[in-house]
C-alpha cells in the first residue's frame, strides 16, 4: 500500500495542478475582478524583475553575438551579425531571460506568500466566508505575471539588440549600416509575435506553478521553503518544454 501511494503521488499532483489551472481559467471570466490585487501584484513583479532582467539580457545577448561573429568572420560574412542578433534576441533570449528572472523572483514570492497564508489557514477562512481563493488571489497573480512577462520581453529585446550593436560595432568592428540592415533579414513581425507569445506562456506557467505549490503547502514553514524551491525547478522545466513546443509549432507552420 505504501509503495502504491508513493507511485501515485506524482500523478495525483499533476491532476491537482491541472484542476487548479482549469479553475483559474474559468475564474478569470467571473465578475467582479480583483483589480486592486492585480495592480499590486503587477507592480510588485515588475519592481523586483526589471533590473535583474535587463542586467542579465546584455551578457546573454553579447555572448551569443560574440560566438556567432567569430564564426561569421571565418566565412567572411561578419556583416550578417545583425541577422543572428535579431533572431536570437527576439525569439529566444528575450523570452527565456525574462521568465528566468520572473520565475526566480516574482513566482517564488507568490509561492511564499500563498504558502504562508495556507499554513495560517487564511485560505480556509476565505472559503468559510464564501470567497473563492482562486478567484480572489490566484487569478490576479497569474494575469499580473503574464502582463509583466510580455512587457519585459519587449524591453529585453530592445536592450539586447542595443548591446549587441555596441559590442559588434565597437569591439568586433562590424559595419554599423550592415548590422542595422541585417536585423530584418530573417526576423519579421511573425517572429516578434512568437517572442511575445512565448513570454505570455512562460509568465502564465511560472505564476500558475507558484500559486499551486503555495496553496498545496504542507508541514508548516518547512513546507513553504520546499514549495519555493520546487517552484523554481518546475518553472524552469516548464520553460524549456514550452519553448521547444512553441518554436517547433511556429516553424512547422511557417514552412
C-alpha positions in Angstrom: 0.0 0.0 0.0 2.8 2.4 0.8 4.6 1.8 -2.5 1.3 2.3 -4.4 0.8 5.7 -2.6 4.3 6.7 -3.4 3.9 5.8 -7.1 0.6 7.6 -7.4 1.7 10.8 -5.6 3.2 12.4 -8.7 0.2 11.6 -10.8 -2.1 12.9 -8.1 -0.1 16.1 -8.0 -0.3 16.6 -11.8 -4.0 16.1 -11.7 -4.4 18.6 -8.9 -2.3 21.1 -10.8 -4.4 20.8 -14.0 -7.6 21.1 -11.9 -6.3 24.3 -10.3 -5.3 25.6 -13.8 -8.8 24.8 -15.1 -10.4 26.5 -12.2 -8.2 29.5 -12.7 -9.1 29.7 -16.4 -12.8 29.6 -15.5 -12.5 32.1 -12.7 -10.8 34.7 -15.0 -14.2 35.4 -16.5 -16.2 35.6 -13.3 -17.0 39.1 -12.0 -16.0 41.0 -10.0 -12.4 41.2 -11.0 -9.9 41.9 -8.2 -8.3 45.0 -9.8 -6.6 46.2 -6.7 -4.8 42.9 -6.2 -4.0 42.7 -9.9 -2.4 46.2 -9.9 -0.4 45.5 -6.7 0.9 42.2 -8.0 1.8 43.7 -11.4 3.8 46.5 -9.7 5.5 44.1 -7.4 6.6 41.6 -10.1 7.7 44.4 -12.3 9.6 46.1 -9.5 11.6 43.0 -8.5 12.2 41.8 -12.0 13.0 44.7 -14.3 16.6 45.5 -13.1 17.8 41.8 -12.9 16.2 41.1 -16.3 18.0 44.0 -18.0 21.3 43.2 -16.4 21.0 39.6 -17.5 19.9 40.4 -21.0 23.0 42.2 -22.1 25.6 39.5 -21.3 23.3 36.8 -22.7 22.9 38.6 -26.0 26.5 39.7 -26.2 27.8 36.2 -25.6 25.6 34.9 -28.5 26.7 37.7 -30.8 30.4 37.2 -29.9 30.2 33.5 -30.6 28.3 34.0 -33.8 30.5 36.7 -35.1 33.6 34.6 -34.6 32.0 32.0 -36.9 30.8 34.7 -39.4 34.3 36.3 -39.6 35.8 32.9 -40.5 33.4 32.8 -43.5 33.9 36.5 -44.4 30.2 37.3 -43.5 30.6 39.5 -40.5 28.1 41.9 -42.0 25.3 39.4 -41.2 25.9 39.6 -37.4 22.8 41.8 -37.1 20.7 39.0 -38.5 21.8 36.5 -35.9 21.5 39.0 -33.1 17.9 39.9 -34.1 16.9 36.2 -34.5 18.4 35.2 -31.1 17.1 38.2 -29.2 13.6 38.2 -30.5 12.7 34.5 -30.5 14.9 33.0 -27.8 17.0 35.2 -25.5 14.2 37.8 -24.8 11.6 35.4 -23.6 14.0 33.0 -21.8 15.8 35.7 -19.9 12.5 37.3 -18.9 11.0 34.1 -17.5 14.2 33.1 -15.7 14.0 36.3 -13.7 10.2 36.3 -13.3 10.3 32.7 -12.1 13.3 33.3 -9.8 11.9 36.5 -8.2 8.2 37.1 -8.7 7.0 33.5 -8.8 8.9 32.5 -5.7 7.5 35.5 -3.8 4.0 34.5 -4.9 4.6 30.9 -3.7 5.9 32.1 -0.3 3.0 34.5 0.2 0.3 31.9 -0.6 2.2 29.2 1.3 2.3 31.4 4.4 -1.4 32.1 4.0 -2.1 28.4 3.7 -0.3 27.3 6.9 -2.0 30.2 8.7 -5.3 28.8 7.5 -6.2 32.1 5.8 -7.4 30.3 2.7 -9.7 28.1 4.7 -11.1 31.2 6.3 -11.8 32.7 2.9 -13.6 29.6 1.9 -15.7 29.7 5.1 -16.7 33.3 4.2 -17.8 32.1 0.8 -14.8 33.7 -1.1 -13.0 31.6 -3.7 -9.2 31.9 -3.1 -8.5 31.1 -6.7 -10.8 33.9 -7.9 -9.5 36.4 -5.4 -5.8 35.5 -5.1 -4.7 33.2 -7.9 -6.3 34.9 -10.9 -4.8 38.4 -10.3 -1.3 36.9 -9.7 -1.4 34.8 -12.9 -2.6 37.7 -15.0 0.0 40.1 -13.4 2.9 37.7 -14.2 1.6 37.3 -17.7 1.4 41.0 -18.4 4.8 41.8 -16.8 6.4 38.9 -18.8 5.1 40.2 -22.1 6.2 43.8 -21.3 9.7 42.7 -20.2 10.2 40.6 -23.4 9.8 43.7 -25.5 12.2 45.7 -23.2 14.7 42.9 -23.0 14.7 42.5 -26.8 15.4 46.2 -27.3 18.2 46.3 -24.7 19.7 43.1 -26.1 19.8 44.5 -29.6 21.3 47.7 -28.4 24.0 45.8 -26.5 24.7 43.6 -29.5 25.1 46.6 -31.8 27.5 48.3 -29.5 29.6 45.2 -28.9 29.7 44.2 -32.6 30.5 47.6 -33.9 32.9 48.9 -31.3 34.6 45.7 -30.3 34.4 43.4 -33.3 34.5 46.3 -35.9 31.3 45.3 -37.8 30.0 48.0 -40.1 27.1 49.8 -38.4 25.0 50.1 -41.5 25.4 46.4 -42.3 24.5 45.4 -38.8 21.3 47.5 -38.9 20.4 46.3 -42.4 20.7 42.6 -41.3 18.2 43.0 -38.4 15.2 42.4 -40.6 16.7 40.0 -43.0 15.3 36.9 -41.2 13.3 38.5 -38.4 9.9 39.9 -39.1 6.5 40.5 -37.4 5.7 36.8 -37.0 9.0 36.3 -35.1 8.2 39.3 -32.8 4.7 37.8 -32.2 6.3 34.5 -31.4 8.5 36.1 -28.8 5.6 37.8 -27.1 3.5 34.6 -27.1 6.4 32.8 -25.5 6.7 35.5 -22.9 3.0 35.3 -22.1 3.0 31.5 -21.8 6.2 31.5 -19.7 4.8 34.1 -17.3 1.5 32.3 -17.0 3.1 28.9 -16.4 5.5 30.2 -13.8 2.7 32.0 -11.9 0.4 29.0 -12.1 3.0 26.7 -10.8 3.9 29.1 -7.9 0.2 29.5 -6.9 -0.4 25.8 -7.0 2.6 25.0 -4.9 1.8 27.7 -2.5 -1.8 26.6 -2.0 -0.8 22.9 -1.6 1.8 23.5 1.2 2.0 21.0 4.0 4.2 20.6 7.1 4.3 24.3 8.2 7.3 26.6 7.4 9.5 23.8 6.2 6.8 23.0 3.6 6.8 26.6 2.4 10.6 26.5 1.8 10.3 23.2 -0.1 7.5 24.7 -2.2 9.5 27.7 -3.1 12.4 25.5 -4.3 10.1 23.3 -6.2 8.5 26.3 -7.9 11.9 27.4 -9.3 12.7 23.9 -10.6 9.3 23.2 -12.1 9.2 26.6 -13.7 12.5 26.1 -15.4 11.4 22.7 -16.7 8.1 24.2 -18.0 10.1 27.0 -19.6 12.2 24.6 -21.8 9.2 22.4 -22.6 7.0 25.3 -23.7 10.0 26.8 -25.6 10.6 23.7 -27.6 6.9 23.1 -28.3 6.1 26.7 -29.4 9.2 27.0 -31.5 8.5 23.7 -33.3 4.9 24.6 -33.9 5.8 28.0 -35.2 8.5 27.0 -37.6 6.5 23.9 -38.8 3.5 26.1 -39.5 5.6 28.7 -41.5 7.2 26.1 -43.8 
